[in-house]
Every structure is written in C-alpha cells, then in structure tokens.
Amino acid sequence: MGVVSWVVLGTGVGLVAHNVSARFPGGAIGCLVSGSAGAVLSGALFSLLAGRSASSPEGMTMLSAILGAGAMVTVMRLADHDPQVE
C-alpha cells in the first residue's frame, strides 16, 4: 500500500508541476512519470535507510516521497533548460 501511495503522491506533484511549468521534457506524461519515479525512489530509499516497511504508508515516508518527487521534477526541468529559449 505504501508504494501505491508514493506513486499517487508523485503523480500529484507531477500534475502540479505540469500546470505551473509551461515547458517540460516529455510534456504532461514526462511530468507525471518523473514525479512518480522520484516519489518511489525517495520513499524506498528513506524506508531502507530508516529500517521501515515499504508496505505501510506513514508520515515520514510520505513526506520523503513528496520531496523526492519535487526534486526529480525540478532536476528534469533544469536538465532540459536552454538559456537561449527564454
């Protein structure tokens, strides 16, 4: 259940990022996938390092998933940044 929660949170972060950012590599699908991937990676990493179960959702793993999704979306956005376009 925890991994599903991470995917849902990451998708939500990706959706918000898509609505805020006019240009993103991969468009809407890229935002959703990168948000979900960041949430799953950071949630799993936090669970592993903290010695907690990845199957049960709890506050700190959810927070790390949200932060990881935001970080992944930001990195993807900056990686595609072309200074001549703006």
C-alpha positions as CSV (number, residue, x, y, z in Angstrom):
1,M,0.0,0.0,0.0
2,G,2.9,2.4,0.7
3,V,4.3,2.1,-2.8
4,V,0.9,2.9,-4.3
5,S,0.7,5.9,-2.0
6,W,4.1,7.1,-3.3
7,V,3.0,6.7,-6.9
8,V,-0.2,8.7,-6.3
9,L,1.7,11.4,-4.4
10,G,4.3,11.6,-7.1
11,T,1.7,11.8,-9.8
12,G,0.1,14.7,-7.9
13,V,3.4,16.5,-7.7
14,G,3.9,15.9,-11.4
15,L,0.4,17.2,-12.2
16,V,1.0,20.4,-10.2
17,A,4.4,20.8,-11.9
18,H,2.8,20.5,-15.3
19,N,0.2,23.1,-14.5
20,V,2.9,25.5,-13.2
21,S,5.6,25.0,-15.8
22,A,4.9,25.9,-19.4
23,R,7.7,23.7,-20.8
24,F,8.8,20.3,-19.6
25,P,10.7,17.5,-21.3
26,G,8.1,14.9,-22.3
27,G,5.1,17.1,-21.7
28,A,2.4,16.0,-19.3
29,I,3.4,12.4,-19.4
30,G,7.0,13.3,-18.6
31,C,5.9,15.3,-15.6
32,L,3.7,12.5,-14.2
33,V,6.3,9.8,-14.8
34,S,9.2,11.8,-13.3
35,G,7.1,12.8,-10.3
36,S,6.1,9.2,-9.7
37,A,9.7,7.9,-10.2
38,G,11.1,10.5,-7.8
39,A,8.5,9.6,-5.2
40,V,9.1,5.9,-5.4
41,L,12.9,6.3,-5.3
42,S,13.0,8.6,-2.4
43,G,10.2,6.7,-0.5
44,A,12.1,3.4,-1.0
45,L,15.4,4.9,0.0
46,F,14.0,6.5,3.1
47,S,12.3,3.2,4.1
48,L,15.5,1.3,3.5
49,L,17.7,3.8,5.5
50,A,15.2,4.2,8.3
51,G,14.6,0.4,8.6
52,R,10.9,0.8,8.0
53,S,8.5,-1.3,5.9
54,A,7.8,-0.1,2.4
55,S,4.4,-1.7,2.5
56,S,2.8,0.6,5.1
57,P,2.3,4.3,4.5
58,E,3.4,6.6,7.3
59,G,4.1,10.3,7.6
60,M,7.8,10.5,7.2
61,T,7.9,8.2,4.1
62,M,5.1,10.2,2.6
63,L,7.0,13.4,3.2
64,S,10.1,12.0,1.7
65,A,8.2,10.8,-1.3
66,I,6.7,14.3,-1.9
67,L,10.2,15.9,-1.5
68,G,11.7,13.3,-3.8
69,A,9.0,13.8,-6.5
70,G,9.6,17.6,-6.3
71,A,13.3,17.1,-6.6
72,M,13.0,14.7,-9.6
73,V,10.7,17.1,-11.4
74,T,13.0,20.0,-10.7
75,V,16.1,18.1,-11.9
76,M,14.2,17.0,-15.1
77,R,13.1,20.6,-15.8
78,L,16.6,22.0,-15.2
79,A,18.2,19.3,-17.3
80,D,16.2,20.4,-20.3
81,H,16.8,24.1,-19.7
82,D,18.0,26.0,-22.7
83,P,19.2,29.5,-21.8
84,Q,18.6,30.8,-25.3
85,V,14.9,30.0,-25.3
86,E,13.7,32.3,-22.6
